[in-house]
Amino acid sequence: MTDQLRHVTRALLSVSDKSGLLEFARALALHGIELVSTGGTARAIAEAGLKVKDVSDLTGFPEMMDGRVKTLHPKVHGGLLAIRGKADHASAMKSHGIAQIDLLVVNLYPFEATVDRGGDFEECIENIDIGGPAMIRGAAKNHNDVAVVVDAADYQAVLDELKANQGATTLHLRRRLAAKAYARTAAYDAAISNWFANELNTEAPDFRAFGGRLIQALRYGENPHQKAAFYLLPERRPGVSTQRQLQGKELSYNNINDTDAAFECVAEFDPKRTAACVIVKHANPCGVAEGSDLLDAYRKALACDSTSAFGGIVALNRTLDAGAARAITEIFTEVIIAPDATQEAIAIVSAKKNLRLLLTGGLPDPRAMGLTAKTVAGGLLVQSRDNAVVDDMVLKVATKRAPTEAEMRDLMFAFRVAKHVKSNTIVYAKDLATVGIGAGQMSRVDSARIAARKAEDAARELKLVQPLTKGSVVASDAFFPFADGMLACIEAGATAVIQPGGSVRDNEVIEAADAHGIAMVLTGVRHFRH
């Protein structure tokens, strides 16, 4: 590729976001570039004392139909699409009075922002840009001759080239800008199509696209030999994608993944009702607890598996305070994420320079609708978010013995946590704290036994006579296909069980529970998580 220089004689500017516009327009004018613009952009440039031609003067047609028709004209698209070195294109331009446009600057109507702030259907429709994407795609196609800018962040790069090349741009820059332009219109159309699908309750549209804006180019992915980047989707969900990082090293791919898992889990606990803490390691909770305050919740969560908590992620559902901050910083922690933090807590965390402190301003709604997606070979699996919440479920006592009030409280707690543990999942809980977690095993029996063994390890570390699974309750993310998984839980000391039910052997499992005097509650809702 040779860097073919193209001088910029005329620029068309039409932007909804006018950040940096006037400074950019002034710099273009200093290079002797004629400025052409539309509507509010033209007014802003003129009011700044710069000479600007309205696009209607270029086309000979007035802006009409509430601004829907202003740039959809041959004199605009001809100026963008004409191949400069082609004789018949040059002849057509001359015959029809079409002036070349060498630089296009467009950012699109704020459709995503309109949806985000709750605009009604008609307002969202009016914020779908038509002329903008058409011009962008035309200019990008003709990038051999035309530079197209869709992001104010690229203004300076254009100005630097104009200065370095006496008012010309290089092919290298034009190609880079063209690639970005197509990505922008693709993300824009994806946002519109997904909004339409949601408005029409279309669960499986014939075509599905997702698009986002780069948040961070990551050093690597899950492993150092993998490339990775982090993108922001149109859905504004409080969490790791919207957080404000106060301090600490740059987040890694695994940090982001684990932090998201922790924060989504802690959001299950209403901060108006209780203080809650979730500690995550390798995308699985290793300790979860409710407490009288965050310090109490953190200590209870840590006691579940302090070994795994080393180098983990801590998520809180309330404002981080000094007491919790001191306790969390006593061991090596990768990330703390919370809705907010006191100045005293921020000062305490600042002593750990590599510890990331992320503040989100709020919690994600566990009941909110939304989509999740994952790739498979040659395909994309899309589903609605698991927004089932145990408080909303109809719980059915299946055994002769009903759970006590304390057991029911712990059963609901355990089922909240089980929703966020990789399947197959077994979660033991006691006094609103996890006391053993078994995650991601091929056999539910193995999950039960691993969780019990982890509880035994914790008991030894805490110098307890017996593990806290004695007298605990247990949650399973899916039904017990046989009684053996539940019997392993009973052997560990569980006195009550919560599970979805639905197995052809439910009666066998219930009979086994009755035989051991165990209370069992069925939710009717499964929480597989892979």
WOBELHU-V220545 format. One record per run of one state. SS is the DSSP state (h for helix, s for strand, l for the rest). FROM is the first residue (numbers start at 0). TO is the last residue. If there is no record, write none. Layout:
((SS:FROM:TO) (SS:FROM:TO))
//
This chain:
((l:0:4) (s:5:6) (l:7:8) (s:9:14) (l:15:19) (h:20:29) (l:30:32) (s:33:36) (l:37:37) (h:38:46) (l:47:51) (s:52:53) (h:54:58) (l:59:62) (s:63:63) (l:64:67) (s:68:68) (l:69:72) (h:73:80) (l:81:85) (h:86:94) (l:95:101) (s:102:106) (l:107:109) (h:110:115) (l:116:119) (h:120:125) (l:126:129) (h:130:140) (l:141:145) (s:146:148) (l:149:150) (h:151:163) (l:164:166) (s:167:168) (l:169:169) (h:170:198) (l:199:210) (s:211:217) (l:218:226) (s:227:232) (l:233:242) (s:243:246) (l:247:251) (h:252:265) (l:266:273) (s:274:280) (l:281:282) (s:283:290) (l:291:292) (h:293:303) (l:304:304) (h:305:308) (l:309:310) (s:311:315) (l:316:318) (s:319:319) (l:320:320) (h:321:327) (l:328:331) (s:332:337) (l:338:339) (s:340:340) (l:341:341) (h:342:348) (l:349:354) (s:355:358) (l:359:369) (s:370:375) (l:376:377) (s:378:383) (l:384:388) (h:389:391) (l:392:394) (s:395:396) (l:397:403) (h:404:417) (l:418:424) (s:425:428) (l:429:431) (s:432:437) (l:438:442) (h:443:460) (l:461:471) (s:472:475) (l:476:481) (h:482:491) (l:492:494) (s:495:498) (l:499:504) (h:505:514) (l:515:517) (s:518:521) (l:522:529))
//
